[in-house]
Amino acid sequence: MQYLTIPQIALDLGIPRRTVQNYAKEGFLPAIRRFHEGLNRYVVEFNTYHTWKIEKFSGVKKGNISKYTLTDKELSLEELKEEAQIWLEWCKTGKLTGKPLAKRTVEIYDIYFKLYLSRLKKYPTKPIISVNNLRDVLGSFRPEQFSTKRNVYDAIMSFSKYLIEKELQEVAVRVKMKELKPRRFIPAKKTSLTEAQLNKLYASINDSKVSAYAKLLNKVIVCFLVNTGLRASEFCNLKLADVNLEEKRIYVWLGKGNKNRIVGISNDLYEILLEYLKARLNINSNYDNFFLSNIKAPFNVAALGKKITRLTEKAGLKDLSPHSFRRSFVTINAAKGRPLNHLRIACGHADISTTQSYCMTSVDEVVEAMREW
């Protein structure tokens, strides 16, 4: 009976010997131990190896033993993670697409690339960035988790583009992966607040038994989000120097798509911002963020989301997020007759159809309005 050694298999597969050794140790490769020259060595029976390679190992290089060919250069998991760090740097600097990606976009890519790796099977097919693995990972999420699936897909497709640039992947692989682009078939859950619900939320905040700063902070967060339409990431990144109360302007730097814009401050928002700023400047902090939490630290998107959930659920309102307030900004102001194009510019939308989609006017509101026509 003929046996193959670890070096022979590594040469045939075109991957490091250590990787093959680990396959054998973990039981992924059906190897047996043989005592040779005073050492225990792994060997694999010839026919067993060929059966394993066809059934378990995807994308194999042409070597001395096999007739199968590899389309992508093989990268170990460790090498893949090292390449991922370079890829993220390319995204930040614009080396990948010619335009630097927003900080939040790069963070999302990093998060969902790691999620992709964590969702791989115990013994994923090779190469790791492949059609089979992407199909398995996307299929591991529930149908209603469309946003998660889409973020994973976008991150992997961006990384795939990087691999092609580095000649570590064939273009044909990326073309096939494009066919796996998630499609939404469960309608997106869009939520916003009516003015009545906002008043209920403010009343709940006023009745809460918390410190004076915490109560003021809760009020200013709600008022700020619903009067400016800023995204959660833009709220978190806002600095003291970005808010000009004298000119009633808020400067939003490097928002979505790395775009800058200026937002006006309404009279209602001005009063509460003035009160908050006095309290904020009394805080001895090394941070220059405009908004500081109860523990005197800047907000991140996750912390802001949790804060909104706690405040709204306490007021008896459910399924609301920071983005709900952005939709409320558009819906409430559109109902008051504010020009949609003004709202588009305030929100930083490239297309007015996006702004229109933010209007959550109900049928009852339309019927009530029509009675006055």
C-alpha positions as CSV (number, residue, x, y, z in Angstrom):
1,M,0.0,0.0,0.0
2,Q,1.4,3.4,-1.0
3,Y,1.5,6.3,1.4
4,L,2.1,10.0,1.0
5,T,4.1,12.2,3.4
6,I,3.2,15.6,4.7
7,P,5.8,17.4,2.4
8,Q,4.4,15.5,-0.6
9,I,0.8,16.6,0.2
10,A,1.9,20.2,0.9
11,L,3.6,20.3,-2.6
12,D,0.6,18.9,-4.3
13,L,-1.9,21.3,-2.6
14,G,0.4,24.2,-2.8
15,I,0.0,25.2,0.8
16,P,2.5,25.3,3.7
17,R,3.6,22.0,5.4
18,R,2.5,23.4,8.8
19,T,-1.0,23.8,7.5
20,V,-1.1,20.2,6.3
21,Q,0.4,19.1,9.6
22,N,-2.4,21.0,11.4
23,Y,-5.1,19.3,9.2
24,A,-3.7,16.0,10.2
25,K,-3.6,16.9,14.0
26,E,-7.1,18.2,13.9
27,G,-8.4,15.1,12.1
28,F,-9.5,17.1,9.0
29,L,-7.0,15.1,6.9
30,P,-7.4,11.3,7.4
31,A,-3.8,10.7,8.4
32,I,-2.1,8.0,10.4
33,R,1.0,8.1,12.6
34,R,4.1,6.2,11.5
35,F,7.3,5.8,13.5
36,H,10.2,6.7,11.3
37,E,13.8,7.6,12.2
38,G,13.0,8.0,15.8
39,L,10.0,10.4,15.1
40,N,6.3,10.0,14.8
41,R,5.3,11.3,11.4
42,Y,1.9,11.6,9.7
43,V,1.3,9.7,6.4
44,V,-1.9,9.3,4.3
45,E,-2.9,6.3,2.2
46,F,-2.8,7.3,-1.5
47,N,-6.4,6.5,-2.5
48,T,-7.7,7.9,0.8
49,Y,-5.9,11.2,0.1
50,H,-7.4,11.5,-3.4
51,T,-10.9,10.9,-2.1
52,W,-10.4,13.4,0.7
53,K,-9.1,16.0,-1.7
54,I,-12.0,15.7,-4.1
55,E,-14.7,15.8,-1.4
56,K,-13.2,18.0,1.3
57,F,-10.6,20.3,-0.3
58,S,-11.8,22.9,-2.8
59,G,-9.4,24.5,-5.3
60,V,-6.3,22.4,-5.6
61,K,-3.0,23.3,-7.3
62,K,-1.7,21.1,-10.0
63,G,1.2,19.1,-8.6
64,N,3.1,15.9,-9.0
65,I,0.2,13.8,-7.7
66,S,-3.0,15.6,-8.7
67,K,-4.7,16.5,-12.0
68,Y,-6.8,19.2,-10.3
69,T,-5.9,22.8,-10.7
70,L,-6.2,25.8,-8.3
71,T,-7.7,29.1,-9.4
72,D,-6.6,31.1,-6.4
73,K,-3.3,31.3,-4.5
74,E,-3.7,29.7,-1.2
75,L,-3.6,31.8,2.0
76,S,-3.6,30.5,5.5
77,L,-6.0,32.1,8.0
78,E,-3.1,34.0,9.6
79,E,-1.9,35.3,6.2
80,L,-5.5,36.2,5.4
81,K,-5.8,38.3,8.5
82,E,-2.5,40.1,7.8
83,E,-3.7,40.9,4.3
84,A,-7.0,42.2,5.8
85,Q,-5.1,44.8,7.7
86,I,-3.5,46.1,4.6
87,W,-6.9,46.0,2.8
88,L,-8.4,48.2,5.5
89,E,-5.6,50.6,5.2
90,W,-6.1,50.7,1.4
91,C,-9.8,51.5,2.1
92,K,-8.8,54.4,4.5
93,T,-6.3,56.0,2.1
94,G,-8.3,55.5,-1.1
95,K,-5.7,53.1,-2.6
96,L,-8.3,50.5,-3.4
97,T,-11.0,52.5,-5.1
98,G,-9.3,55.9,-5.7
99,K,-11.5,57.5,-3.0
100,P,-10.9,57.2,0.8
101,L,-13.8,55.5,2.5
102,A,-15.5,57.0,5.5
103,K,-14.1,56.0,8.9
104,R,-17.4,54.3,9.8
105,T,-17.5,52.3,6.5
106,V,-14.0,51.0,7.3
107,E,-15.1,50.1,10.8
108,I,-18.1,48.2,9.4
109,Y,-15.9,46.4,6.9
110,D,-13.6,45.3,9.7
111,I,-16.5,44.1,12.0
112,Y,-18.3,42.1,9.3
113,F,-15.1,40.6,7.8
114,K,-14.3,39.2,11.3
115,L,-17.9,38.0,11.5
116,Y,-17.5,36.2,8.2
117,L,-14.4,34.4,9.5
118,S,-16.2,33.5,12.8
119,R,-19.2,32.0,10.8
120,L,-17.0,29.7,8.7
121,K,-17.4,25.9,9.2
122,K,-14.8,24.2,11.4
123,Y,-13.1,22.9,8.2
124,P,-13.9,25.5,5.5
125,T,-13.1,24.8,1.9
126,K,-10.0,26.4,0.4
127,P,-9.5,29.2,-0.4
128,I,-11.2,30.8,2.5
129,I,-12.6,33.7,0.4
130,S,-14.6,31.5,-2.0
131,V,-18.1,31.1,-3.5
132,N,-18.8,28.0,-1.3
133,N,-17.7,29.6,1.9
134,L,-19.6,32.9,1.2
135,R,-22.7,30.9,0.4
136,D,-22.4,28.9,3.6
137,V,-21.8,32.1,5.7
138,L,-24.7,34.1,4.2
139,G,-27.0,31.1,4.5
140,S,-26.2,30.8,8.3
141,F,-28.2,34.1,8.9
142,R,-31.9,34.2,9.3
143,P,-33.9,35.7,6.4
144,E,-34.8,38.8,8.5
145,Q,-31.1,39.5,9.1
146,F,-30.8,41.2,5.7
147,S,-28.7,44.1,6.9
148,T,-26.1,41.7,8.5
149,K,-26.0,39.6,5.4
150,R,-25.6,42.6,3.2
151,N,-22.8,44.0,5.3
152,V,-20.9,40.7,5.3
153,Y,-21.3,40.5,1.5
154,D,-20.1,44.1,1.0
155,A,-17.1,43.5,3.2
156,I,-16.1,40.3,1.4
157,M,-16.6,41.8,-2.0
158,S,-14.4,44.7,-1.1
159,F,-11.7,42.4,0.2
160,S,-12.0,40.3,-2.9
161,K,-11.3,43.3,-5.0
162,Y,-8.1,43.9,-2.9
163,L,-7.1,40.2,-3.4
164,I,-7.5,40.6,-7.2
165,E,-5.3,43.7,-7.1
166,K,-2.6,41.7,-5.2
167,E,-3.0,38.8,-7.7
168,L,-4.2,36.6,-4.9
169,Q,-7.6,35.8,-6.5
170,E,-8.9,35.3,-10.0
171,V,-11.5,37.7,-11.3
172,A,-13.8,34.8,-12.2
173,V,-14.2,34.0,-8.5
174,R,-15.4,37.5,-7.7
175,V,-17.8,37.4,-10.7
176,K,-19.4,34.2,-9.3
177,M,-19.6,35.7,-5.7
178,K,-21.6,38.6,-7.1
179,E,-24.4,36.2,-7.9
180,L,-24.7,35.7,-4.1
181,K,-25.7,39.3,-3.4
182,P,-28.4,39.2,-0.8
183,R,-31.9,40.2,-1.9
184,R,-34.4,41.7,0.5
185,F,-37.7,39.9,0.5
186,I,-38.9,40.9,4.0
187,P,-39.8,44.6,4.0
188,A,-37.5,46.8,6.0
189,K,-38.8,47.9,9.4
190,K,-39.0,51.7,9.2
191,T,-39.9,53.6,12.3
192,S,-40.3,57.2,13.2
193,L,-42.0,59.3,15.9
194,T,-45.1,61.6,15.6
195,E,-45.1,64.9,17.5
196,A,-47.5,63.3,20.1
197,Q,-45.0,60.6,20.7
198,L,-42.1,63.1,21.0
199,N,-44.1,65.0,23.6
200,K,-44.7,61.7,25.5
201,L,-41.0,61.0,25.3
202,Y,-40.0,64.5,26.7
203,A,-42.6,64.0,29.5
204,S,-41.0,60.7,30.4
205,I,-37.6,62.2,30.5
206,N,-38.7,65.1,32.7
207,D,-40.3,62.6,35.2
208,S,-37.2,60.4,35.4
209,K,-35.3,60.4,38.7
210,V,-31.7,60.8,37.5
211,S,-29.0,63.4,38.0
212,A,-29.5,66.9,36.6
213,Y,-26.8,66.4,34.0
214,A,-28.3,63.0,32.9
215,K,-31.7,64.5,32.5
216,L,-30.4,67.4,30.5
217,L,-28.3,65.1,28.4
218,N,-31.3,62.9,27.6
219,K,-33.4,65.9,26.6
220,V,-30.7,67.4,24.4
221,I,-30.0,64.1,22.6
222,V,-33.7,63.7,21.6
223,C,-34.1,67.3,20.7
224,F,-30.8,67.4,18.7
225,L,-31.5,64.3,16.7
226,V,-35.1,65.2,15.8
227,N,-34.2,68.8,14.9
228,T,-31.0,68.1,12.9
229,G,-31.5,64.8,11.2
230,L,-27.9,63.8,11.9
231,R,-26.8,60.2,11.5
232,A,-25.8,58.3,14.7
233,S,-22.1,58.3,13.6
234,E,-22.2,62.0,12.9
235,F,-23.7,62.7,16.3
236,C,-21.0,60.7,18.0
237,N,-18.2,62.3,16.0
238,L,-19.4,65.9,16.6
239,K,-16.7,68.1,18.3
240,L,-17.1,71.3,20.4
241,A,-15.6,73.3,17.6
242,D,-18.3,72.0,15.1
243,V,-21.2,73.7,16.9
244,N,-21.4,77.5,16.4
245,L,-24.2,78.8,18.6
246,E,-23.5,82.4,17.6
247,E,-24.2,81.7,13.9
248,K,-26.6,78.9,14.7
249,R,-24.7,76.4,12.5
250,I,-23.5,72.9,13.0
251,Y,-20.6,71.7,10.8
252,V,-20.7,68.0,9.9
253,W,-17.3,66.8,8.7
254,L,-16.7,63.7,6.7
255,G,-20.2,62.2,7.0
256,K,-21.4,59.3,4.9
257,G,-19.4,59.1,1.7
258,N,-16.8,61.5,3.3
259,K,-19.1,64.4,2.5
260,N,-19.2,67.7,4.5
261,R,-22.3,69.8,5.1
262,I,-23.7,72.5,7.3
263,V,-26.9,72.2,9.3
264,G,-28.9,75.0,10.9
265,I,-29.9,75.3,14.5
266,S,-33.6,75.9,15.1
267,N,-34.8,78.2,17.9
268,D,-36.0,75.3,20.1
269,L,-32.7,73.5,19.7
270,Y,-30.7,76.7,20.3
271,E,-32.1,77.1,23.8
272,I,-31.4,73.6,25.0
273,L,-28.0,73.5,23.4
274,L,-27.1,76.7,25.2
275,E,-28.1,75.1,28.5
276,Y,-26.3,71.9,27.7
277,L,-23.1,73.7,26.6
278,K,-22.9,75.5,29.9
279,A,-23.0,72.2,31.7
280,R,-20.7,70.5,29.2
281,L,-18.0,73.2,29.7
282,N,-18.0,72.6,33.4
283,I,-16.9,69.0,32.9
284,N,-13.2,68.4,33.3
285,S,-12.5,66.2,30.4
286,N,-9.7,65.5,27.9
287,Y,-12.3,64.8,25.2
288,D,-13.3,67.5,22.7
289,N,-16.5,65.6,21.7
290,F,-19.6,67.8,22.0
291,F,-21.7,65.1,23.6
292,L,-20.4,63.2,26.7
293,S,-22.2,60.4,28.4
294,N,-23.1,60.2,32.0
295,I,-19.7,58.7,32.7
296,K,-18.1,61.7,30.9
297,A,-16.9,59.7,27.9
298,P,-17.8,60.1,24.2
299,F,-20.6,58.1,22.7
300,N,-20.2,55.5,20.1
301,V,-22.9,54.2,17.8
302,A,-23.7,51.2,19.9
303,A,-23.9,53.2,23.1
304,L,-26.1,55.8,21.5
305,G,-28.4,53.1,20.2
306,K,-28.8,51.6,23.7
307,K,-29.4,55.0,25.2
308,I,-32.3,55.6,22.7
309,T,-33.7,52.2,23.3
310,R,-33.8,52.7,27.1
311,L,-35.4,56.2,26.8
312,T,-38.0,55.2,24.3
313,E,-39.0,52.0,26.0
314,K,-39.4,53.7,29.3
315,A,-41.9,56.1,27.6
316,G,-43.8,53.1,26.2
317,L,-42.4,53.4,22.7
318,K,-40.8,50.4,21.0
319,D,-38.6,49.5,18.0
320,L,-37.0,52.9,17.9
321,S,-33.4,53.7,17.0
322,P,-31.3,56.8,16.4
323,H,-32.2,56.4,12.7
324,S,-35.9,56.7,13.7
325,F,-35.3,60.3,14.8
326,R,-33.6,61.0,11.4
327,R,-36.8,59.8,9.7
328,S,-38.9,61.8,12.2
329,F,-36.9,65.0,11.2
330,V,-37.9,64.5,7.6
331,T,-41.5,63.4,8.3
332,I,-42.4,66.2,10.7
333,N,-40.8,69.0,8.7
334,A,-42.3,67.7,5.4
335,A,-45.7,67.7,7.1
336,K,-45.1,71.4,8.1
337,G,-44.6,72.3,4.5
338,R,-40.8,72.6,4.5
339,P,-39.3,72.2,1.0
340,L,-38.2,68.6,0.4
341,N,-35.0,69.8,-1.3
342,H,-34.1,71.7,1.9
343,L,-34.5,68.5,3.8
344,R,-32.5,66.6,1.3
345,I,-29.5,69.0,1.7
346,A,-29.9,69.0,5.5
347,C,-29.8,65.2,5.6
348,G,-26.9,65.0,3.1
349,H,-28.8,62.9,0.6
350,A,-27.5,62.7,-2.9
351,D,-30.9,61.9,-4.3
352,I,-34.2,63.5,-3.3
353,S,-35.9,60.1,-3.7
354,T,-34.0,58.9,-0.6
355,T,-35.4,61.9,1.3
356,Q,-38.9,61.1,0.1
357,S,-38.5,57.5,1.3
358,Y,-37.9,58.9,4.8
359,C,-41.4,60.4,5.0
360,M,-43.4,58.2,7.2
361,T,-46.8,59.9,6.7
362,S,-49.7,57.7,7.7
363,V,-53.0,57.3,5.9
364,D,-54.8,58.8,8.9
365,E,-52.7,61.9,8.7
366,V,-53.4,62.3,4.9
367,V,-57.2,61.9,5.5
368,E,-57.2,64.4,8.3
369,A,-55.3,66.9,6.2
370,M,-57.6,66.4,3.2
371,R,-60.6,67.4,5.4
372,E,-59.2,70.9,5.6
373,W,-58.7,71.2,1.8
